[in-house]
Amino acid sequence: MASLLRLNALSGAPLATDPFEYVIVRDFLPAEIRPALEKEFPAIDKPGVFPVQVLRYGPLFAALLEELRSAPFRDAVSQKFSVPLDGKPIMITVRGRCGPRDGQVHTDSENKIITVLLYLNSRWEADGGRLRLLRSHDIEDVAVELPPDWGTLLVFRRSDRSFHGHRLFEGERRVLMLNWLTSQEDLDHELGRHIRSSRLKSLIPTALLERLHWRRVAR
């Protein structure tokens, strides 16, 4: 099967440095796989991120995950950011929906080296939910605003100034996230935390979970 990733587009894309190091590639996936991939996207009816280990999906989605884990993709990212990734563990998580707490400004945890976001939504029309790369912790201090359109790839290097977030959006918002982490110990910790959270969410009705999110925001 031909590659699902347009690695040449990633290699040829410019590395931006303002407000931090990032690369954007639109149409990173071939258009012809979109209908099948949309059907195979994991069924997620709650907000939050879920590790792929707890999700069910079809063979094309599985093939996409394998290519994202592959050496050619790793090497393309490594060369673009001039950072060694060989031997670094990978964590892949998936988001299917946003709740009221999602999108808060953050920089990602220090155990993450590189963050990859691959968006899998139809053309985005909403004002909220557009990822903002920020110059500070202020959601309005915007350097770049990126609609999460289907096939859009964002890769950035985590730093103390890699602020990002989005304005409030509630509803379906599909994104596949990959992180290279600093150590296997960090991967085990992060993966265990996400798996425990996923199991807890599966026991809580969606409406109650969203009400709990709202209460936390109001505090």
N, C-alpha and C positions, 0 to 999 in steps of 0.2 A: 504494500500500500504506500502511496506517495505520502510525503511528510505533511502533517496537519499544521505545521508552524512555518511561517514565512521568515526563516532565520536570516535571509539576505536583507529583508526589510529592517530587522533589528540591527544587524551589523552596519547598515548604511545610515541609520537614524542618528542625528546629532545628539551628543551628550550635553544636556543643559546643566548649568551650575547655579542658576538663580531661581529660587532661593536656596536650593541644595541640589545635589546631583540626581538627575532623573532622565529617563528616556520615554518618549511616547511613540507608539506605533499603532496607527489605525489600520483596520482590516488585516490584523495579524493572522487571522484564520481565513481559509478559503470560503467564499460565499456559498459554494455548493453543499457544504456540510451543515449549514445552519439548520434546515428543517429537522434533520435527524438528531442533531445535537440538542436542539430545544426539546425534543420528545424524550431524550435520555437524561436530561438534567434531573438530579435527585429531587424527589418530592419533599419539599421543606415548607412547613406551614407555620413556623415560629421564627421570631427574630433571633439574631445571634449567629455566630460562626460554628460550623460543625466539621470535625475532622473527617476526611474521606473514609476512615476506617469504620465509621458508624453509619455510612450512607449506602444506599442501593442505587445503581446506575447501570446503563447499558454498555455494550462493547465499544462503541465509538467514544463515549466519554472516558472509558478505561484507557483506550488508546491515546487520548489526549493527555491524560495524567502521566502515562508512561513517557511520552515525548517531553513533557515538562520536567520529568525527572532525569532525562537522558543527558549524556555527556555533551552532545552538540549544543543543546540549549544552555547548559551550565557554562560551557566554554565561551559561547557568544556573550553571555552576561559578564563573565569574568573578564574578558578582554575589553568590553565596553567600559567597565568601571575600574579596570586595572586593580582588581582585588582577587586574591586566590580563593577559589571555592572548592577545588578538588578535595574530596574527603570530608567536606562539611555536611552535616546532616540536613535533611530537608523535611519540612512540615508543610502539608497541603490541607487547607481548610476551604469550606464552601459556605457562602451566604446565599440564602434564597429570599429573605424578607428583612425589611428594616422596621424597627420599633422606635418609640419616642426617645430612647436613650442613645441610639446609634448616631454616629457621625460626629461625636464630640472631638474637639481638637486634641491631638496627641502627637508624639514623635515615634511611636513604637518602642518596645522594650529594648534594653541594651544588649540582650542576647540575640537579637536579630541583626544580621549583617546586611542582607539585601531583601527587599520586599517586592514581590511580583503580584500585580493585580490584573486579571484578565476578565473583562466585562462581557456578559452574555445576555444582554437585554435587547429588546426591540429599540428602535430609535427613541431616545429619551426626550420627552416633552415637558416633564415636570420641572418646576423651578428648584425644588429641593432635591437632595440626592446627588447633586453634581459635585464630584470630588474637587476640593480646593487645596492647592499647594500654597502654603502660607509663609509669610515672612516673620510671623510672630504667633503667639497663642491666640490672637484675635481672629475670629472667623471671617471678619471683613477685611483683613490685611492680606488681600489676595494677590498672588503672583500669577497663578494659572487656575482656571476652572475647567474641569474636564467632564463632559457628560458621559455616563457609563454606557455608551452605545455598544452594540454587539461587535465583538472582535477587537475592541480597543484594548491595547496592552499598555500598562504603566509599570515601569521598573524604577525603583529608587534605592539609593544607598542610605541606610539609617544613620542618623547623626543626632546630636543634641539640638539641631535646628531644623530637623525634617518634619516640621509641623504640617499636619494635614487634617482635614475633616470635611463635613458637608452640612448644609442647612437641613432642617428637619424634613424628613420624608418618611411616611409610613406606608408600607405595602411591598409588593414584589420588587426586588432589586437583586439581580443575580450577578454574583462575582465569585471567581475562583482565585484564591490567594495562596501563593507559595512563598515560603521564607527559608533562606539558608540561615542556620543557627550556628552559634559559636562552638557548641560541643554536644556530644550525645547526651550528657547529663541534662543540658538545657532542653533538648528535644524531649527526653523522657518526662521531664517536669511539665513542659507546655502541653504535650500530648495528653498526659494524664489529667491535667486540669480541664482541658477541653472535653475529653471523654466523660469525665464526671459531670460536667455542666450539661452536656448533651443528654445524658441519661436522666438528669433531674428535670430538664425541660420536657422530656418525653412524658413525664408523669403529671405535668401541670397543664390544664386546658389553656389554649391560646389566649382567650379573653382574660383569664385570671393573670396570666403571665404579663400581658400588656398593662393591666392595672397596677401590678407590682412595679413595673418599669416606671410608670407615671409617678407613683409614690416616692420612688428613689430620686427622681428628678426634682420633685417639689421640695425635698429636704434642703 
